[in-house]
Amino acid sequence: MIRPLVDSYFAWLKQIRPMVDKSSETGRAITYNLNQEPFLRAFLNNPIIPLDNNDAERSIRKFVIGRKNWVVIDSVNGAKASAALYSIVETAKANGLRPYFYIRYILSVMKEHADEVFDQDAPYIEELLPWSDKLPAECHIETPLPNKTS
């Protein structure tokens, strides 16, 4: 249903491209779209890829709205670290994990492998990914938490 519209869109871009000055804003937009065509079509062949990025935008909304609270981050490294942590939290949520328990778990495992932390090919890394079946039950949302009153 959408494929014919996408095909028509790219056919139209290819048709009007010779008539538009390539250095104009419109010309640069046309060139960009045509250069990105394989990526812009990816959702047609893979149902996992969403048609839009609304979920991603919705997940970072709180972060963007609260950015004035982040003025304490006064270095590039601090900003990179907070962005990485926020990315881990949102990815955990998107994969049905409890962020606190997930982060606690990955930090404890990384502590055990301190000598391998910067080795991206370390075998334990795959087991820490949010979709790994090796994660403990407490990391998953559908698993009840242990009762702390006993």
Phi and psi restraints in degrees (value plus and minus 20) as a CYANA .aco file:
   2 ILE   PHI    -107.4   -67.4
   2 ILE   PSI     -46.1    -6.1
   3 ARG   PHI     -75.1   -35.1
   3 ARG   PSI     -65.9   -25.9
   4 PRO   PHI     -80.1   -40.1
   4 PRO   PSI     -53.4   -13.4
   5 LEU   PHI     -88.4   -48.4
   5 LEU   PSI     -62.2   -22.2
   6 VAL   PHI     -84.8   -44.8
   6 VAL   PSI     -63.8   -23.8
   7 ASP   PHI     -79.5   -39.5
   7 ASP   PSI     -63.8   -23.8
   8 SER   PHI     -83.8   -43.8
   8 SER   PSI     -59.9   -19.9
   9 TYR   PHI     -81.0   -41.0
   9 TYR   PSI     -69.0   -29.0
  10 PHE   PHI     -90.5   -50.5
  10 PHE   PSI     -53.3   -13.3
  11 ALA   PHI     -83.5   -43.5
  11 ALA   PSI     -62.0   -22.0
  12 TRP   PHI     -83.5   -43.5
  12 TRP   PSI     -63.7   -23.7
  13 LEU   PHI     -79.5   -39.5
  13 LEU   PSI     -63.5   -23.5
  14 LYS   PHI     -85.9   -45.9
  14 LYS   PSI     -52.2   -12.2
  15 GLN   PHI     -91.3   -51.3
  15 GLN   PSI     -62.6   -22.6
  16 ILE   PHI    -107.7   -67.7
  16 ILE   PSI     -33.4     6.6
  17 ARG   PHI     -73.4   -33.4
  17 ARG   PSI     -66.5   -26.5
  18 PRO   PHI     -85.3   -45.3
  18 PRO   PSI     -40.1    -0.1
  19 MET   PHI    -109.8   -69.8
  19 MET   PSI     -26.3    13.7
  20 VAL   PHI    -133.1   -93.1
  20 VAL   PSI     116.1   156.1
  21 ASP   PHI     -82.0   -42.0
  21 ASP   PSI     100.9   140.9
  22 LYS   PHI     -84.9   -44.9
  22 LYS   PSI     -42.1    -2.1
  23 SER   PHI    -107.6   -67.6
  23 SER   PSI     -27.3    12.7
  24 SER   PHI     -97.5   -57.5
  24 SER   PSI     145.2   185.2
  25 GLU   PHI     -78.2   -38.2
  25 GLU   PSI     -63.1   -23.1
  26 THR   PHI     -85.1   -45.1
  26 THR   PSI     -62.8   -22.8
  27 GLY   PHI     -81.8   -41.8
  27 GLY   PSI     -61.9   -21.9
  28 ARG   PHI     -86.8   -46.8
  28 ARG   PSI     -56.4   -16.4
  29 ALA   PHI     -86.0   -46.0
  29 ALA   PSI     -61.5   -21.5
  30 ILE   PHI     -83.5   -43.5
  30 ILE   PSI     -67.8   -27.8
  31 THR   PHI     -79.3   -39.3
  31 THR   PSI     -64.6   -24.6
  32 TYR   PHI     -79.0   -39.0
  32 TYR   PSI     -69.6   -29.6
  33 ASN   PHI     -79.4   -39.4
  33 ASN   PSI     -64.5   -24.5
  34 LEU   PHI     -87.8   -47.8
  34 LEU   PSI     -55.9   -15.9
  35 ASN   PHI     -88.3   -48.3
  35 ASN   PSI     -48.5    -8.5
  36 GLN   PHI    -116.6   -76.6
  36 GLN   PSI     -13.3    26.7
  37 GLU   PHI     -70.4   -30.4
  37 GLU   PSI     -67.8   -27.8
  38 PRO   PHI     -79.5   -39.5
  38 PRO   PSI     -56.4   -16.4
  39 PHE   PHI     -96.4   -56.4
  39 PHE   PSI     -56.0   -16.0
  40 LEU   PHI     -91.9   -51.9
  40 LEU   PSI     -39.6     0.4
  41 ARG   PHI    -113.5   -73.5
  41 ARG   PSI     -28.3    11.7
  42 ALA   PHI     -74.8   -34.8
  42 ALA   PSI     -57.0   -17.0
  43 PHE   PHI     -85.0   -45.0
  43 PHE   PSI     -39.9     0.1
  44 LEU   PHI     -89.9   -49.9
  44 LEU   PSI     -48.9    -8.9
  45 ASN   PHI    -126.0   -86.0
  45 ASN   PSI     -29.2    10.8
  46 ASN   PHI    -152.6  -112.6
  46 ASN   PSI      88.6   128.6
  47 PRO   PHI     -87.1   -47.1
  47 PRO   PSI     -33.2     6.8
  48 ILE   PHI     -95.4   -55.4
  48 ILE   PSI     -47.9    -7.9
  49 ILE   PHI     -99.3   -59.3
  49 ILE   PSI     102.1   142.1
  50 PRO   PHI     -93.1   -53.1
  50 PRO   PSI     135.9   175.9
  51 LEU   PHI     -86.8   -46.8
  51 LEU   PSI     -51.3   -11.3
  52 ASP   PHI    -153.8  -113.8
  52 ASP   PSI     159.6   199.6
  53 ASN   PHI    -129.8   -89.8
  53 ASN   PSI       8.0    48.0
  54 ASN   PHI     -78.8   -38.8
  54 ASN   PSI     -61.0   -21.0
  55 ASP   PHI     -82.1   -42.1
  55 ASP   PSI     -63.2   -23.2
  56 ALA   PHI     -84.4   -44.4
  56 ALA   PSI     -63.4   -23.4
  57 GLU   PHI     -85.3   -45.3
  57 GLU   PSI     -60.0   -20.0
  58 ARG   PHI     -84.5   -44.5
  58 ARG   PSI     -57.4   -17.4
  59 SER   PHI     -90.2   -50.2
  59 SER   PSI     -47.6    -7.6
  60 ILE   PHI    -117.0   -77.0
  60 ILE   PSI     -22.3    17.7
  61 ARG   PHI     -74.4   -34.4
  61 ARG   PSI     -68.5   -28.5
  62 LYS   PHI     -81.4   -41.4
  62 LYS   PSI     -58.1   -18.1
  63 PHE   PHI     -85.4   -45.4
  63 PHE   PSI     -65.6   -25.6
  64 VAL   PHI     -87.5   -47.5
  64 VAL   PSI     -63.1   -23.1
  65 ILE   PHI     -84.4   -44.4
  65 ILE   PSI     -57.5   -17.5
  66 GLY   PHI    -108.2   -68.2
  66 GLY   PSI      -7.9    32.1
  67 ARG   PHI     -81.4   -41.4
  67 ARG   PSI     -44.6    -4.6
  68 LYS   PHI     -86.3   -46.3
  68 LYS   PSI     -42.6    -2.6
  69 ASN   PHI     -95.3   -55.3
  69 ASN   PSI     -30.8     9.2
  70 TRP   PHI    -115.4   -75.4
  70 TRP   PSI      -5.1    34.9
  71 VAL   PHI     -83.8   -43.8
  71 VAL   PSI     -36.3     3.7
  72 VAL   PHI     -91.7   -51.7
  72 VAL   PSI     -34.4     5.6
  73 ILE   PHI    -103.8   -63.8
  73 ILE   PSI      80.8   120.8
  74 ASP   PHI    -131.6   -91.6
  74 ASP   PSI       0.8    40.8
  75 SER   PHI    -161.3  -121.3
  75 SER   PSI     138.7   178.7
  76 VAL   PHI     -83.5   -43.5
  76 VAL   PSI     -62.0   -22.0
  77 ASN   PHI     -84.2   -44.2
  77 ASN   PSI     -58.4   -18.4
  78 GLY   PHI     -84.1   -44.1
  78 GLY   PSI     -61.1   -21.1
  79 ALA   PHI     -85.3   -45.3
  79 ALA   PSI     -61.6   -21.6
  80 LYS   PHI     -84.3   -44.3
  80 LYS   PSI     -61.1   -21.1
  81 ALA   PHI     -85.0   -45.0
  81 ALA   PSI     -63.4   -23.4
  82 SER   PHI     -88.1   -48.1
  82 SER   PSI     -56.8   -16.8
  83 ALA   PHI     -85.6   -45.6
  83 ALA   PSI     -60.6   -20.6
  84 ALA   PHI     -84.2   -44.2
  84 ALA   PSI     -64.5   -24.5
  85 LEU   PHI     -84.4   -44.4
  85 LEU   PSI     -63.2   -23.2
  86 TYR   PHI     -83.5   -43.5
  86 TYR   PSI     -58.4   -18.4
  87 SER   PHI     -83.0   -43.0
  87 SER   PSI     -61.9   -21.9
  88 ILE   PHI     -83.3   -43.3
  88 ILE   PSI     -63.5   -23.5
  89 VAL   PHI     -81.5   -41.5
  89 VAL   PSI     -68.6   -28.6
  90 GLU   PHI     -87.9   -47.9
  90 GLU   PSI     -55.6   -15.6
  91 THR   PHI     -87.2   -47.2
  91 THR   PSI     -58.7   -18.7
  92 ALA   PHI     -81.0   -41.0
  92 ALA   PSI     -67.8   -27.8
  93 LYS   PHI     -79.5   -39.5
  93 LYS   PSI     -64.0   -24.0
  94 ALA   PHI     -84.5   -44.5
  94 ALA   PSI     -41.6    -1.6
  95 ASN   PHI    -125.0   -85.0
  95 ASN   PSI      -2.1    37.9
  96 GLY   PHI      51.7    91.7
  96 GLY   PSI      13.0    53.0
  97 LEU   PHI    -131.3   -91.3
  97 LEU   PSI     136.8   176.8
  98 ARG   PHI    -105.7   -65.7
  98 ARG   PSI      92.6   132.6
  99 PRO   PHI     -73.9   -33.9
  99 PRO   PSI     -64.8   -24.8
 100 TYR   PHI     -79.6   -39.6
 100 TYR   PSI     -70.2   -30.2
 101 PHE   PHI     -88.0   -48.0
 101 PHE   PSI     -55.8   -15.8
 102 TYR   PHI     -84.8   -44.8
 102 TYR   PSI     -68.9   -28.9
 103 ILE   PHI     -84.5   -44.5
 103 ILE   PSI     -61.8   -21.8
 104 ARG   PHI     -78.9   -38.9
 104 ARG   PSI     -62.2   -22.2
 105 TYR   PHI     -86.4   -46.4
 105 TYR   PSI     -68.9   -28.9
 106 ILE   PHI     -85.2   -45.2
 106 ILE   PSI     -54.9   -14.9
 107 LEU   PHI     -87.0   -47.0
 107 LEU   PSI     -58.1   -18.1
 108 SER   PHI     -87.2   -47.2
 108 SER   PSI     -58.9   -18.9
 109 VAL   PHI     -88.7   -48.7
 109 VAL   PSI     -62.1   -22.1
 110 MET   PHI     -84.0   -44.0
 110 MET   PSI     -54.0   -14.0
 111 LYS   PHI     -83.0   -43.0
 111 LYS   PSI     -58.9   -18.9
 112 GLU   PHI     -86.5   -46.5
 112 GLU   PSI     -45.4    -5.4
 113 HIS   PHI    -132.7   -92.7
 113 HIS   PSI      18.9    58.9
 114 ALA   PHI     -74.2   -34.2
 114 ALA   PSI     -54.5   -14.5
 115 ASP   PHI     -94.5   -54.5
 115 ASP   PSI     -33.4     6.6
 116 GLU   PHI    -130.4   -90.4
 116 GLU   PSI     -17.6    22.4
 117 VAL   PHI     -72.3   -32.3
 117 VAL   PSI     -59.1   -19.1
 118 PHE   PHI    -113.5   -73.5
 118 PHE   PSI     -14.0    26.0
 119 ASP   PHI    -111.0   -71.0
 119 ASP   PSI      81.3   121.3
 120 GLN   PHI     -87.0   -47.0
 120 GLN   PSI     -35.8     4.2
 121 ASP   PHI    -116.6   -76.6
 121 ASP   PSI     -13.3    26.7
 122 ALA   PHI     -80.4   -40.4
 122 ALA   PSI     113.9   153.9
 123 PRO   PHI     -82.2   -42.2
 123 PRO   PSI     -47.4    -7.4
 124 TYR   PHI     -92.0   -52.0
 124 TYR   PSI     -39.2     0.8
 125 ILE   PHI     -78.2   -38.2
 125 ILE   PSI     -64.9   -24.9
 126 GLU   PHI     -77.4   -37.4
 126 GLU   PSI     -55.7   -15.7
 127 GLU   PHI     -93.5   -53.5
 127 GLU   PSI     -33.4     6.6
 128 LEU   PHI    -113.1   -73.1
 128 LEU   PSI     -31.2     8.8
 129 LEU   PHI     -84.5   -44.5
 129 LEU   PSI     127.7   167.7
 130 PRO   PHI     -79.5   -39.5
 130 PRO   PSI     -41.3    -1.3
 131 TRP   PHI    -118.3   -78.3
 131 TRP   PSI     -13.4    26.6
 132 SER   PHI     -89.8   -49.8
 132 SER   PSI     120.5   160.5
 133 ASP   PHI    -103.9   -63.9
 133 ASP   PSI     -17.3    22.7
 134 LYS   PHI    -112.0   -72.0
 134 LYS   PSI     -24.6    15.4
 135 LEU   PHI     -89.4   -49.4
 135 LEU   PSI     124.3   164.3
 136 PRO   PHI     -86.3   -46.3
 136 PRO   PSI     135.3   175.3
 137 ALA   PHI     -78.2   -38.2
 137 ALA   PSI     -55.4   -15.4
 138 GLU   PHI     -83.9   -43.9
 138 GLU   PSI     -38.6     1.4
 139 CYS   PHI     -93.7   -53.7
 139 CYS   PSI     -42.2    -2.2
 140 HIS   PHI    -108.4   -68.4
 140 HIS   PSI     118.5   158.5
 141 ILE   PHI     -82.5   -42.5
 141 ILE   PSI     -60.3   -20.3
 142 GLU   PHI     -93.5   -53.5
 142 GLU   PSI     -27.3    12.7
 143 THR   PHI    -110.1   -70.1
 143 THR   PSI     106.7   146.7
 144 PRO   PHI     -87.0   -47.0
 144 PRO   PSI     124.5   164.5
 145 LEU   PHI     -97.3   -57.3
 145 LEU   PSI     130.5   170.5
 146 PRO   PHI     -84.1   -44.1
 146 PRO   PSI     125.3   165.3
 147 ASN   PHI     -96.1   -56.1
 147 ASN   PSI     101.5   141.5
 148 LYS   PHI    -106.1   -66.1
 148 LYS   PSI     -25.3    14.7
 149 THR   PHI    -103.2   -63.2
 149 THR   PSI     -34.2     5.8
